[in-house]
């Protein structure tokens, strides 16, 4: 039996049976497999995740109470809530995308549709107040376009959010960042020729890949044929200048890259990292750099303080060692490896 005071210093008591929590629901940023399993075991309850937006009256999707796949958002809350995935070819996401899945203990290549998540149902709003243009562009065949890039798993029958169409990403602590805004600020640094910003929704800080302005680096004392990607001094100098530039544009601390990775080879349409209009191909850059960036994240998480020189040395160390694929999968999916 548990007694609760109704008010501070009140003599009245509430008496009743022991309170038991059987199920808990979480939303906002995704829950990693490690934290999900930890909370479920500690409190002996079913912990499930859901997804909703202001435009859907916080109503949307939720996992079944017997799930063990944290980081997913489940399925439609009720029969009247319908979901659809629409290809976003300019970002490299298509409903015909394939992925190797573990099905019955065998590795099977199967279709895992990827694209923008659309939602339709009684909870979805009718439109933006006195803004017909925005309302019209936000709906497709009666479905609201969420701006979230989702992936459907045909084995678990669950949806997972993997990216944002509009360049807005939520970090693990719940803060939103604008990829485009931050990249624009970073590009103002004289050291930077091109930049790709990497944010992972399971972590609280961001990294950047930079193609340096070799001519300016040479003016600052580096040799024209020097391998800047392997130079801790170059990484430190460019990172510090980027931090200074970002602060001038009034970016918050969580919007500023903790450290950078230098790419010696320029990005071009020929090597598939730029569009013909010379814009960054984000999916292609993500495919090329994600493994090494996540290995860097794992190392930086173990370091206290904000010494850019120490961070730069860890970048070099990671490049020398190569990426740890098991760690990479853990960070991308939130898996704990406890199963």
Secondary structure per residue as TSV (DSSP state, phi and psi in degrees):
chain	resnum	aa	ss	phi	psi
A	1	X	-	360.0	136.8
A	2	X	E	-118.9	128.7
A	3	X	E	-101.7	138.9
A	4	X	E	-127.2	130.9
A	5	X	E	-69.5	132.4
A	6	X	S	-70.7	-38.7
A	7	X	S	-140.2	155.3
A	8	X	T	-56.5	135.5
A	9	X	T	66.1	12.1
A	10	X	-	-82.9	142.4
A	11	X	-	-87.9	-13.1
A	12	X	-	-73.3	141.4
A	13	X	E	-124.5	150.8
A	14	X	E	-107.7	124.1
A	15	X	E	-118.1	136.0
A	16	X	E	-169.0	-177.6
A	17	X	S	-68.6	159.6
A	18	X	-	-56.8	136.6
A	19	X	-	-79.7	130.3
A	20	X	-	-125.8	129.8
A	21	X	-	-100.6	116.2
A	22	X	-	-96.3	-27.7
A	23	X	E	-147.3	143.5
A	24	X	E	-135.6	145.4
A	25	X	E	-120.5	137.0
A	26	X	E	-125.9	152.1
A	27	X	-	-141.0	-147.3
A	28	X	S	62.7	-126.2
A	29	X	S	-70.0	151.6
A	30	X	-	-67.8	152.7
A	31	X	-	-94.3	130.2
A	32	X	-	-73.0	158.2
A	33	X	H	-61.1	-38.3
A	34	X	H	-60.7	-50.3
A	35	X	H	-70.1	-35.7
A	36	X	H	-62.8	-47.0
A	37	X	H	-65.8	-39.2
A	38	X	H	-61.4	-48.9
A	39	X	H	-65.2	-40.5
A	40	X	H	-64.1	-41.7
A	41	X	H	-72.0	-45.1
A	42	X	H	-61.6	-41.3
A	43	X	H	-103.8	1.4
A	44	X	T	51.5	55.7
A	45	X	S	-143.0	169.2
A	46	X	E	-87.1	121.0
A	47	X	E	-110.4	120.4
A	48	X	E	-126.8	160.5
A	49	X	E	-114.3	152.4
A	50	X	E	-137.7	174.9
A	51	X	E	-144.9	137.0
A	52	X	-	-163.8	170.2
A	53	X	-	-137.7	167.7
A	54	X	G	-57.8	-40.2
A	55	X	G	-69.8	-14.7
A	56	X	G	-110.7	17.5
A	57	X	T	57.5	36.2
A	58	X	T	64.6	8.2
A	59	X	-	-103.1	138.1
A	60	X	S	-171.8	-94.4
A	61	X	E	-126.3	160.9
A	62	X	E	-157.2	151.2
A	63	X	-	-78.9	157.2
A	64	X	-	-70.2	153.5
A	65	X	T	-74.9	-1.1
A	66	X	T	-107.1	14.8
A	67	X	-	-75.4	154.5
A	68	X	-	-130.1	13.8
A	69	X	-	-101.6	81.1
A	70	X	T	-72.3	151.3
A	71	X	T	96.4	-8.1
A	72	X	-	-97.0	163.8
A	73	X	-	-114.0	8.2
A	74	X	B	79.6	-133.6
A	75	X	E	-142.3	179.0
A	76	X	E	-55.6	137.7
A	77	X	S	-59.9	-38.4
A	78	X	S	-142.8	171.9
A	79	X	T	-60.6	-30.4
A	80	X	T	-79.0	-9.9
A	81	X	-	-92.0	117.5
A	82	X	E	-113.8	141.0
A	83	X	E	-116.8	149.8
A	84	X	E	-145.5	145.3
A	85	X	E	-113.9	127.8
A	86	X	E	-115.4	130.5
A	87	X	-	-57.3	143.3
A	88	X	B	-125.9	76.7
A	89	X	G	-59.6	-30.0
A	90	X	G	-68.3	-17.6
A	91	X	G	-104.7	-0.7
A	92	X	T	85.4	18.4
A	93	X	B	-111.8	128.0
A	94	X	-	-139.6	152.2
A	95	X	T	-71.1	-9.6
A	96	X	T	-98.5	6.2
A	97	X	-	-61.6	144.0
A	98	X	E	-114.7	155.3
A	99	X	E	-150.9	148.9
A	100	X	E	-86.2	120.3
A	101	X	E	-119.4	155.1
A	102	X	E	-86.6	108.6
A	103	X	E	-121.0	108.9
A	104	X	T	62.3	32.7
A	105	X	T	85.3	-0.6
A	106	X	E	-114.6	143.8
A	107	X	E	-83.8	112.4
A	108	X	E	-122.8	131.2
A	109	X	E	-82.9	120.6
A	110	X	E	-139.8	163.6
A	111	X	E	-74.7	124.9
A	112	X	-	-123.9	93.1
A	113	X	-	-55.0	136.1
A	114	X	E	-131.1	142.9
A	115	X	E	163.2	-169.1
A	116	X	E	-73.7	136.0
A	117	X	E	-81.6	127.0
A	118	X	E	-115.4	146.3
A	119	X	E	-137.7	142.8
A	120	X	E	-140.8	136.5
A	121	X	S	169.6	177.4
A	122	X	T	-65.2	-20.1
A	123	X	T	-87.9	-12.3
A	124	X	S	-73.8	134.8
A	125	X	-	-66.5	165.7
A	126	X	S	-85.8	-24.3
A	127	X	-	160.3	171.5
A	128	X	-	-80.8	138.7
A	129	X	T	-60.2	119.0
A	130	X	T	54.7	35.5
A	131	X	-	-140.0	77.0
A	132	X	H	-66.1	-35.6
A	133	X	H	-63.2	-48.3
A	134	X	H	-67.2	-35.8
A	135	X	H	-63.2	-44.6
A	136	X	H	-62.8	-41.0
A	137	X	H	-77.0	-10.3
A	138	X	T	-94.2	-2.1
A	139	X	E	-125.7	142.1
A	140	X	E	-131.9	114.2
A	141	X	T	53.5	36.6
A	142	X	T	85.8	-4.6
A	143	X	E	-94.7	136.3
A	144	X	E	-82.1	131.2
A	145	X	E	-87.3	113.2
A	146	X	E	-76.7	-24.5
A	147	X	E	86.0	-4.6
A	148	X	E	-93.1	137.2
A	149	X	E	-90.4	124.9
A	150	X	E	-120.8	160.1
A	151	X	E	-129.9	131.5
A	152	X	E	-100.1	128.5
A	153	X	E	-97.6	112.1
A	154	X	T	-71.1	-13.0
A	155	X	T	-84.9	-52.7
A	156	X	T	-83.5	-13.7
A	157	X	T	63.2	27.7
A	158	X	E	-116.1	158.9
A	159	X	E	-105.3	141.8
A	160	X	E	-128.7	134.2
A	161	X	E	-85.0	128.4
A	162	X	E	-122.5	-12.4
A	163	X	E	-166.8	177.5
A	164	X	E	-124.7	134.8
A	165	X	T	-73.2	-34.6
A	166	X	T	-97.6	17.5
A	167	X	S	74.7	16.7
A	168	X	E	-108.7	126.0
A	169	X	E	-125.4	138.3
A	170	X	E	-98.4	125.6
A	171	X	-	-80.4	171.9
A	172	X	T	-62.6	-28.6
A	173	X	T	-84.8	2.8
A	174	X	S	97.3	-2.2
A	175	X	-	-80.7	137.9
A	176	X	E	-91.5	141.9
A	177	X	E	-128.6	151.3
A	178	X	E	-104.0	110.4
A	179	X	H	-56.6	-47.1
A	180	X	H	-63.7	-42.3
A	181	X	H	-62.9	-43.3
A	182	X	H	-69.2	-42.5
A	183	X	H	-62.8	-37.2
A	184	X	H	-62.2	-41.5
A	185	X	H	-67.0	-43.9
A	186	X	H	-62.0	-38.5
A	187	X	T	-64.9	-14.2
A	188	X	T	-76.5	-14.6
A	189	X	S	-67.9	136.8
A	190	X	T	-68.4	-17.2
A	191	X	T	-78.1	-16.2
A	192	X	E	-101.8	123.7
A	193	X	E	-93.0	-41.4
A	194	X	E	-154.3	154.7
A	195	X	E	-144.6	143.9
A	196	X	E	-126.3	118.8
A	197	X	E	-93.2	133.9
A	198	X	E	-116.6	124.2
A	199	X	-	-129.6	134.7
A	200	X	-	-117.7	127.3
A	201	X	T	-67.3	-7.7
A	202	X	T	-92.0	-0.6
A	203	X	S	-134.9	160.9
A	204	X	S	-96.3	-6.7
A	205	X	-	-130.5	166.3
A	206	X	-	-120.3	158.8
A	207	X	E	-126.0	168.2
A	208	X	E	-141.3	145.4
A	209	X	E	-104.3	128.7
A	210	X	E	-123.6	129.4
A	211	X	E	-90.4	115.0
A	212	X	E	-79.2	156.1
A	213	X	-	-80.6	97.7
A	214	X	H	-60.3	-39.2
A	215	X	H	-61.3	-43.2
A	216	X	H	-70.7	-37.9
A	217	X	H	-61.1	-37.8
A	218	X	H	-64.0	-38.5
A	219	X	H	-64.4	-25.0
A	220	X	T	-92.6	11.7
A	221	X	T	106.5	-2.9
A	222	X	-	-88.0	146.4
A	223	X	-	-73.1	146.5
A	224	X	T	-63.5	-28.6
A	225	X	T	-102.1	13.1
A	226	X	-	-75.2	142.3
A	227	X	-	-81.2	90.5
A	228	X	G	-65.6	-27.6
A	229	X	G	-63.4	-26.2
A	230	X	G	-103.1	12.6
A	231	X	-	-106.3	111.2
A	232	X	H	-63.0	-33.5
A	233	X	H	-65.2	-41.1
A	234	X	H	-68.0	-42.3
A	235	X	H	-61.2	-44.0
A	236	X	H	-64.3	-46.3
A	237	X	H	-63.5	-45.4
A	238	X	H	-69.2	-40.4
A	239	X	H	-60.6	-45.7
A	240	X	H	-64.5	-37.4
A	241	X	H	-68.8	-37.1
A	242	X	H	-64.8	-43.0
A	243	X	H	-60.4	-43.1
A	244	X	H	-63.3	-43.2
A	245	X	H	-64.2	-43.5
A	246	X	H	-62.5	-37.6
A	247	X	H	-67.5	-34.1
A	248	X	H	-63.7	-29.6
A	249	X	T	-94.6	15.7
A	250	X	T	60.7	35.2
A	251	X	-	-77.9	147.5
A	252	X	-	-77.5	164.5
A	253	X	G	-58.8	-39.0
A	254	X	G	-74.5	-9.6
A	255	X	G	-92.8	-2.7
A	256	X	S	-104.9	129.3
A	257	X	-	-58.0	138.1
A	258	X	S	-68.7	-36.6
A	259	X	-	-162.0	167.9
A	260	X	E	-119.1	160.8
A	261	X	E	-112.9	129.3
A	262	X	E	-93.2	134.0
A	263	X	-	-111.2	117.0
A	264	X	-	-72.8	-33.6
A	265	X	S	-82.3	123.3
A	266	X	-	-61.1	148.3
A	267	X	-	-85.6	133.7
A	268	X	-	-141.1	163.3
A	269	X	T	-61.6	-29.3
A	270	X	T	-67.5	-36.8
A	271	X	T	-92.7	8.7
A	272	X	T	81.2	9.2
A	273	X	S	-102.4	-7.2
A	274	X	B	-127.8	149.9
A	275	X	-	-78.9	168.1
A	276	X	T	-57.5	-24.4
A	277	X	T	-86.6	8.6
A	278	X	S	66.3	33.6
A	279	X	-	-102.8	150.9
A	280	X	B	-63.4	132.9
A	281	X	-	-90.4	96.6
A	282	X	H	-61.6	-45.7
A	283	X	H	-60.0	-38.9
A	284	X	H	-66.6	-41.8
A	285	X	H	-65.4	-39.3
A	286	X	H	-63.1	-43.8
A	287	X	H	-60.9	-38.3
A	288	X	H	-77.0	-38.4
A	289	X	H	-109.5	-11.0
A	290	X	H	-61.0	-42.7
A	291	X	H	-59.5	-47.7
A	292	X	H	-70.4	-35.9
A	293	X	H	-64.6	-39.4
A	294	X	H	-70.1	-35.4
A	295	X	H	-62.2	-37.3
A	296	X	H	-65.7	-42.8
A	297	X	H	-56.1	-45.9
A	298	X	H	-59.9	-37.0
A	299	X	H	-72.9	-42.4
A	300	X	H	-68.3	-27.9
A	301	X	T	-63.8	-22.3
A	302	X	T	-91.1	-0.9
A	303	X	-	-105.5	130.8
A	304	X	-	-91.2	151.7
A	305	X	S	90.3	-175.0
A	306	X	-	-133.2	41.1
A	307	X	-	-78.5	107.1
A	308	X	H	-61.9	-34.2
A	309	X	H	-61.1	-41.2
A	310	X	H	-66.3	-41.5
A	311	X	H	-61.2	-42.1
A	312	X	H	-62.2	-40.5
A	313	X	H	-63.9	-36.0
A	314	X	H	-68.7	-33.8
A	315	X	H	-62.4	-47.4
A	316	X	H	-61.0	-43.8
A	317	X	H	-60.8	-40.8
A	318	X	H	-66.3	-40.5
A	319	X	H	-62.5	-38.2
A	320	X	H	-69.4	-37.5
A	321	X	H	-82.9	-26.9
A	322	X	-	85.2	167.6
A	323	X	-	-81.1	143.1
A	324	X	-	-90.8	108.0
A	325	X	H	-64.2	-32.8
A	326	X	H	-68.1	-38.8
A	327	X	H	-67.4	-37.9
A	328	X	H	-62.1	-47.6
A	329	X	H	-62.9	-36.5
A	330	X	H	-62.3	-42.3
A	331	X	H	-74.7	-39.3
A	332	X	H	-66.4	-42.8
A	333	X	H	-99.6	-14.9
A	334	X	-	81.7	9.4
A	335	X	-	-66.8	149.9
A	336	X	-	-100.9	-23.4
A	337	X	S	78.8	12.6
A	338	X	-	-86.2	-13.3
A	339	X	-	-82.1	360.0
